[in-house]
Amino acid sequence: MPMAASEIENLIKDALPDAEIRIDDLRGDGDHYLAYVVSSAFAGKSRVQQHQMVYDALQGRMGGELHALALQTATPEAS
């Protein structure tokens, strides 16, 4: 069963409470999303580390409930 964009947003918000998040459903199928995440928690982290933080927030749902998620991450200063 596909994962709702609101559920993705809630999981990220739980892990990164200050995050500004926008989620786009790329195909309209609830399976392929693009998430824009801006958080001060990303400060001093590499892009890979930032993405790992978001994937960790999804609690293992990548590859199962959530088929594909493209990420764009930034700190508030860089956005």
Secondary structure, DSSP 8 states (H G I E B T S, - for coil): ----HHHHHHHHHHHSTT-EEEEEESSSSSSEEEEEEE-GGGTT--HHHHHHHHHHHTTT-BTTTB-EEEEEEE-TTT-
